[in-house]
Amino acid sequence: MDETAQNCAECLAPVGAAVSTQNGASLCQECAEQFYLSCAGCGGLVPRDEAVQRNGALCCVQCLASPVFEDAAEAVSEAELSVLVAEFIRLHAEAKQLNDQLEEIKEKLKRHAASQPRVANAVLLRAGEYAVKCGYRVSVSYNAEKLPAVEAMLGAEQFTTIFERKITFSAVKETLEAFLAGEAADTAAARAAILAAAESKEITTLTPVNTKSKAGKAVKKPIPKAARP
C-alpha cells in the first residue's frame, strides 16, 4: 500500500491509499478488485485479461515461463552423492555396452528372419527352449499435397469420413518471443491466448562427464624467456 495521494491508473481518480500492481502502477481498491487478480505464483497484481493458466491456477507471464518442478527437490549427503554418482557412471557404461550388443544381435536376427517363410506376417526363431518373434507391419502415409485433389473429387463431407485432418504448430522462436514481448494494445488478446495455449515442461537429463582425463594431465608451466636456449 502507498499512503501518498496519487491517481488510479485505471479510472484516473485520486486515491489516498493506492494498491500497487506487479509493474508498479497505482490503483484504487475498486479497480484493483474489478480488473486485477493476484498471481498464484508470485502474488503480484496482474490484469485479469493478461493472466494465463498454469496447472489450473491463474498466473502472470513471468511465472508461466519459469520452470515447473513436479517433484520436490531433495538434497543428499556428500557420502551418498559420491555413491550415487559412481553407481550411475558404472551402470551407464554397462547399459551402453549392453544396448550396443543388443542392437547388433537384433540386426543379425532380422537379416536371418528375412530369409525365412512368414506365418501370419511373422517369423518365429527358435533355439531350444527359447524363441524370438520377428513381426512385420506396414505403415502407410499419404502425401498432404496430393490429397486436396481427392477432396475436390469427393466433396468435403465424404472426404472427412475417410481422412482425418491434423494440424500441428511449431513456434518460430525468435519472432514469437519478440511478439510476446510487444506491448501493442491491438495484439494483447492474441498474446494472452498464445500464452494460455502454451504448455511448458522442463526435461531433465543426466550425462556422464569424463573428468579423469583432464585431472590426470599435468599442467605445463611456461618457460621464462631468460631460461630459454
C-alpha angles and dihedrals in degrees: 000000000000115000096195118102113258141141126272112248091223109040096017090225117142114258128192097199107036126192113224121224125216091268094046100261117144123236138181116242093253095053091043091057095041103043105021140055137190117263110242089220109045100009094234121142112257131175111269092231091054097047116107132200124252120172090345095307130102116244142160126268093258093055091046090057094048118099116270113223110204094184126049115251114252124191120207131203121270091250093051091045090053091052093046095049093048091047091048092052092048095047093043091056092046092047092051092050092048092047092051091050091046093051091049092051092046092054092050091049091049092052091049092047090053088063093053130081116262125233116197088348093304140092121219114211114199131194111172109293092352128082137180123201117214108197129191130207133170121229115202125197128182127223106249091207093057100044097071087070089057090049090053090052096047102031126242095275096056093036092059090055092062101031132042115211115221125190125195130185129209119191121239091223103207097044093041092052090049091049093049091048091056123105102204111140094217092061098040092100091049092050091051091048092051092050090048090053093049118104112196123197128172115221118207121204133183120209127178114242119209104225099153095075092052094044092048095055114096115233109241113219117215115253112241113247091240092058095049117105 
